[in-house]
Amino acid sequence: MLELFEATLRQLQTPEEPELLYAPIIYSMSGGGKRLRPVLLLLTAEAFGGNIDEAMIAAQAVEVFHNFTLLHDDIMDNASMRRGKPSVFAKWGGNVAILSGDAMLITAYKLLAELSAERLPRVLRIFNDMALEVCEGQQYDMDFEQKQKVSVVDYLQMIERKTSALLSGSAMIGATIAGASDDDIKKIYRFATELGLAFQLQDDMLDSYGDEALGKKIGGDILEGKQTYLMVQAMSRATDEQREVLRTTHLNTNLSDVEKIATVKALYDKLDVKRATEQQIELRFERALSVLDTLSIERSCTVQLAEFARNLMGRKK
């Protein structure tokens, strides 16, 4: 399904001029990425017996929209790199990244307009809700940078919007295009939401406890003083003295980066936040898989969705 999507995406036409508007779009769309959202959309449509050609149009729209959000995220985060190469923001500047991103958003809606008149209204409602949730999640994420204390509930609600919304929206669109029942669409939404939460929590944990040999740079979130699930959990369990260390270590100019990471991780270990995070990941992942057993379609139709979930989480079973 991924190969089929990549082949279709390569056929997506963009004008040659003005070059500074369209070249960054081609650059960002050809930059790789896991294509998680379009593949999930296609697998969901297939599971419910939908038309893959029509689903492919929506899959392209979702992927273009996702990459649009990355262009604007990099401006807000002042990020110089994206997927191992210079971000559009770093390569062409903020003004180009804003305008090219806007053009990508419009392109996503142009693609959706190619859907059948029967499916378009419902798909558009899902797409719009999804897009707004992503914006809300980003705003909450930025708000958290200014807050001294973020609750575990607030953090989970933020990543449900910022990370899970695109996955759940994609799954719902795939099911809708296939003509799934309202009940099944609600269930597939819950499957993708729980999976998205598990995925983001695992990403948070790997930033502190991952393996650099696998290409994951350790401690970036700690050095940025970022509110992750581990940090939020640690703050909720810490003493006042420990909270002050967690809040200020990344700003301490007397410590090297290695020392900053070691200091925070030592507190994580003392407060047992790694185990708490692993438990939450397991809970969300198991919830996601259990939803598949409740769908009205044959279990054989959900095999690929379960396989997608396991691959996303790096699991063999």
Steps between C-alpha positions, in 0.01 A plus 500: 500500500789732578661432162168562326457828683856617427451426129178702497653786697783531247238569233361796695550798272608847615562802274860598430446871561530691720790279597535633855141400571503147357861381535473487883182291466676242282800510735290433811276236344797303366679509832394155607306444816311189602174594319317361804180696450433426132590133545259473794230668293552254215513195727180607674322554169618157385388334824145628446499408130534851362616634165878537526520748211268740680674437830831581331380853423417558865829340607692752290300785652578382853872468427520842335318649800735324744805639321344845496480487881868405516601805295319731741613304809863551400445876487342502846774275641781680315603153380794476263465130416215276389544128420876530494525794260453879522140600565318716247519778760880469522552458127271772364397710799182556697304691236544226242414230754178682594386552142598155374326351802186697416516369143527145635190547712308622195636207299365259763151646459531489121572130525201440728278677247566209260308260725153385398208726586364220718808481724636854496275671761571243775869474415531879502342523846745244636794670329406843636455370854835323473676812372363717780599245764858503371507881533354478850760242599782717371371799695472297820854373443624859471296603805669225701839659435391792720336292776698384803268208558309291246273219619518150355139538380580829324802346331305199373227729367764707319662203324158357418450813289850562372604141421198269512259727312670448164506123547140476621378741231677298231347174625152656515535636146604157373201337669263770376614463139437125534146562623553367852223539757502790747569254781803355322629848417484594869685182590771551239544852637565354845744243357708767328481743792629245751769391256608860446527555875709186540725609214561850640563372853750252364671779307522702822658206681748420223630857512634427847538122499548411134803349330727740314623202297155495341537863390308660786680795658454476873401790724383762251173560682684537831741757357205700363317486833207352311183383668488129419304225672810408700554857614133547587498174698823596677364841596185342642706263721788728599565698815522879474879475493494235227253705294738793506778277364270368227395855407844659488760238405473568125575869568805436719803635311739338746401152379591332172225345289604154618477612864159661446361181348653285775358725774145486370513128419624428851185664633287313246650176630449598862137594436436183294357691204637257241288218638196728523547599135542139389179407679311780328640398160394139557152607614442716192640242258286220642192722491566574133531134404193401703284743299567303181324197648179702541462607135213357297731367227668160493812470712698405190430851367673662798825301482682774310381768743636297791827451311519875434458565873774254593739640239433854619596402854795285389341180628502148359188383679 
